Amino acid sequence: MDIRRAVGVKVGVTAEKLAALAQEVGGDRIEVESIARGYQDPHYVEAKPSFLLKLRRADLLIVVGLQLEIGWLPPLISQCGNPKIQVGAPGYFDASQFAEILEIPTTAVTRAQGDVHPLGNPHYWLDPENGLRIAKGIEEKLTSMRPDDASYFAQRYASFSQRLKDAEKHWEEEAKSFRGKKVVTYHRSWPNFAKHFGLDVVGYVEPRPGIPPSPAHTVELIQMMKRENVKVILVEPYFDLKTPNAIARETGAKVLVLTPSVGGEKEITDYFKLFDYDISLLGKAFTLAK
Ligand SMILES: [Zn+2]
C-alpha cells in the first residue's frame, strides 16, 4: 500500500462550513479539523491554545478570507511555527478567491470605521453555487498535493455537484414561499443567500457590519419597516435578541433565529442540511406571517 494513502492530508479549516465542503471532496483521504464552531460569530472567535495545536498539525489551512478571521487568526498562524500554512505558502487556501463576492465597497472602507466587511461580504458560502465553486478549488488543491488520488477527488467532486443539483430542485420549490419577500437582518450575513433564493433584504439591525444597534438607527429602521410592511427579522444565533424583540413589538414583525453556518445547530451536520434547515424555517415563517 502506498504510504501516503495510509495518512490523509491534514486539513485545518477556520469554520465548520469549510470543513463540510472539504469533507465532501476529500472523503477518507483527508482528516479535517475545524478551529471555530458554527454557533460562534465568525468575526469574533476567542483564540485558545488548542487552535495552535490544530494549526501545527495541518498540511493545508482553508480560510474564509476577506478579513473575516483578521481579529483572531493572524497571530495564531505566525505563532504556530508551521511553514506549510503561512500566508502565501502552498498550504494556505483562501476560499474567497473561488467565490462570487458581493457588496465590494466602491470607496475605501477601513476597520477603523468599525466596518468588518472592508473587502466585500465574507458570508459568501450561503449561495450553493459558491459552495460548488469552492469545492472545485479544494479538489484542484488536494489533487496538486496528492496526484495519486486525483481520480478519487474528481469522483467525489462530481458526486457533490450532482447531489447539490438534485437538492437545489427542492430548495427552489420550497423557496417559492418566500421569494420576493422583504426581510430585515441583524448582520449582513445573507446577501448571497438572498440573491440565490430571491429574498429581498431591505434593512439591518446593525447600522454597519460589526457596529451594535444604536437608538437613532433603530427608530429609522422601525419607521422603514412599517412603511415597507416588513414582517420578518432574521437574527444570527450569536446576537442578543433584545433590540430585535423591541423592533418586533413595535412593528408586529416576527423574529426568526436563522443560522448561517454548518454546526450552528446540532442537526446541521453538513452543507446540505444547512440549506435544508434555513429554507424550511423561512418557509414556515412566511406561511405564518401571511
Ligand atoms: Zn460579517
Boltz pocket constraint, residues with backbone or C-beta under 6 A from the ligand:
constraints:
  - pocket:
      binder: B
      contacts: [[A, 43], [A, 116], [A, 117], [A, 122], [A, 123], [A, 187], [A, 188], [A, 189], [A, 209]]
      max_distance: 6.0
